[in-house]
Amino acid sequence: MNLTSIPALQDNYIWTLNDDSGHCLIVDPGEAAPVIATLQQNQWQPVAILLTHHHHDHVGGVKKLLEQWPQLVVYGPQETQDKGATEIVSEGDRFTILDCEFSVIFTPGHTLGHISYYSSPYLFCGDTMFSGGCGRLFEGSPQQMYESFQKLNQLPAETLVCCAHEYTLSNLKFAQATLPQDSEIARYCLQIKELRAKNHISLPTKLALERKINLFLRTHDTDLQKVIGFDCPPQQAWQPFARLRELKDRF
């Protein structure tokens, strides 16, 4: 399989997976034009769309894509039923596209019905996990997002995390400000600054790397807990995650 990112809108990435015969699937098409251009340029034939949640910058292109390819199957959570989804999926569901078996992981937090799709090694996690960060809590609670992160963190270290936005550098600046002595974060922040200066994409990232540089995957660390104000052990495991999200919101 071949993974491709299509830049869209201000900082979105629409992901595609294609096989050697030119059939492909499309993930979270926030707009149709760049997808159509990429498919026509490569002579790819789309077979399915995967939607992670209902926000317009992830579903805005579905209608036009269906007008061009009405046979497309559109997978999505219940909250995308009025956004073009034709196959409603939920936690634990499995389906096969292009000989890849996908499993559905319920990852609420950013929205109440947000889901992610995993087919080794690919994780399409929408606006749940970003490189170095996590999605904003527009509908869900910090506890829900924390639990979603714990689910994703159970995946193999070599998992390719295909995030939906180019937020890596801003997330790393926050991480570096929070833990200025962390050499791994400092090194990676410099690397991403150089990448972005050349207008290169920072994604996908690997889960193994995220476990080192993503503070939202490190909220069990007592040193980090002390830095963000937990001098005593938190009563609930999700509370440091909630505090960290608050700090990021104000950063």
N, C-alpha and C positions, 0 to 999 in steps of 0.2 A: 504494500500500500504506500501511496505517496501523500504526504501531508503538505497543504499549501495554506498560507494566510493571505487573505484579501483585505487590504486596508479599506476602511469605510468611515463615513461621517467624520467626526473630529479625531477620535483616537480608538475607534473600534477595530476589531479584527473579526472577519467572517472566515471560519475555517472550512476547508474542504478536504475530503479524503477521496482519492481516486485509485482505481486498479489499473492494471496494464492494458485492459481493453478499452479504457476511456470512460468507464462508468464512474460516477462520483456521488457523494452525499454532501450536503451543505449544512453548516451549523450556524444558527442564529443570524440569518440574513437581515440585518437592520435596514439595508437598502438593496434594491435589485440591480441597478445599473452596473456596479463594479463586478457583481457576480455574473451577469449575462456576458459582459465583455470578456471576463476570464474564461468562461466556459466556451464561448465562441472562438477565442484565440487558440485554445488548446484542443478544440473539437471534442470536448467532454460531453457526455450525456448524463444529466442528473437523474437519480432514481429516488432520492428521499431528502427530506429536510428534518433536522433535529432542532427543537426549540427548548431552551432551558427555563425561560420565564416570559412573562407577558409584556415587559417594557418595550416601548416602540423602537428603541435603538437595537433591539434583537429580533423584532418581528415585522418591522416596517416594510420589508421587501417581499414578504410572503405572497401577497396578493398578485403582484406583477409576475412573480416567478410561476405561480400557478396558471396565470393567463397564458404564459409562453409554453409551460410544460404541465398541462392539466392532469397528467397521469401521476404526478409526484405524490408520494405518501408523506404526510407531515406528522411527525411524532412530537408530542408535547404534553406537559402537565395539564390538569383540569383548567388552570387559569389561562391557558392559551386556546381554549376551545373556540372562543369568538375572534381569535387572531389568525385562524386558518388551520389549526391542528385537526387532522382527520383520524389520528390514532392516539387516544388518550392513554398515557402510561404513568405508572406510579412505582413507588419503592419495591424493588425486587423483581420487577418485570424484566424479561429478556426477549430480545428479537435479533434477527440476523439480517444484515445488509452487506452486500458485496463480500460474502463469505466471512464477515466479521460478526461475532456475537457480542452484542451490547447488553450491558446490565444497567438498570436505572437505579440511581442513588438519590434518595430524598434529602435535599440540602436546603431547608428553609433558613431564613435569616434576612437575606436581601429582599426577597418577597416571601409570602407565606407558603406558596406552592412551588418554589424553585426546585428543579431537579438537575442532576448531572448525569452524564453518560460515560461509561467506561468500557473500553474494549482494548485489552492489553496491546501495546503500552499506552494507548491514548486515553486521556481524561479531558472531556469537554465540560468545564465546570462553570461556564457563564460568568456571573458576577459574584460567585461565592469566594473562591480563592484567587488572588492575584499573586504575581511574583513579588515577594516581600510584603504582602499585605492581604487584606480581606475586603469584601464588599461592604458598602454602607448598609445600615439597617433601616431600610425604608418601611418595611412592614413587620418583620419578625423581631425577635428579642435577642439580646446578647447570648442568652443560654442556648437558644436554637442555633445560632451561628457557631457557637463553641462546639456544640454537639455535631454539627455538620462538618466542622474541621476535623473532629476526632474520627469521623467515618472516613473521610478522604485520606487521613493520615495512616489508615490501615492498609492502603494500597501499596504495591511493591515500590521499592526505592527508585527503580528505573522508570516509573510512570512519567510520561510526558504530560505536563500540566499545560493544557491549551486554554489560556485565559482569554477573555473577550475584550480586554482593553490594554493599552500601552501605559500602564501606571507604574512600571517597575522603578524608574528613577525617583519619582516622588515618594514611593514607599520606602526606598532605601535611605533617602535623606532623613525621613522620620526615624527609621531604625538606627541610623548612625547618630542622630541627635539624642536618642534614648540610651544607647549603649556605645558611647564614643570610643571606648577602649577595645571593642570587639574587632579584632583584626580581619576576621572572615567577612564581616559586613563591610568594613572599610575597603578591603581589596575588591570585593564584588561591586561596590558602588563606583569605584574608579573605573572598573571594566565596563560597566553599563554607561557611564558618562562618555567614554570613548566611543562605544557603539552608537549611542544616540547622536553624538556629534556628527557621525557619518550617516545619520538617518537610517541606521540599521535596526531591525526589529530585535527585541530582547527576548522573544518567546519562540517556541515553547520553552518552559523551564522543566527541570527534573525535580521530582519530589525529594530525592536525596539532598539536593542543593537547598530546597526550600526549608528542610528541617534544620539547616544551619543558619539561614539568613532571614527567615520569615518569623518575626517575633510572635505572630499569632499562632505559630506552631510550637512556641517555646514558653507558653504561659505557665507551665508547671515548674519552670526553673526558679529556684528560690532567689537567686541573685537578681533576676529580672523582676520578680515580685517585689523585692525590697526597693529597687529603683523606682517603681511606679507606685510605691506607697504602702505596701503590705509588709509592715515590720513583724507582724505575727502571721502564721499560716491562715489563709482565707477559709471561711466557713464552708464555702461552696467552690468547687473546682473551676466553675465558669466565671467567677467574680474577677480574677485578674484579666481575663479576656475582655470582659465588659469595661474595666478601667482602661485597658490599652486602647480599645475602640474609641472611648471618650477622648483620650489624649490625642489620638490620630485625627479625630473630628475637629479638634481645636488647633491642630498644628499648622 
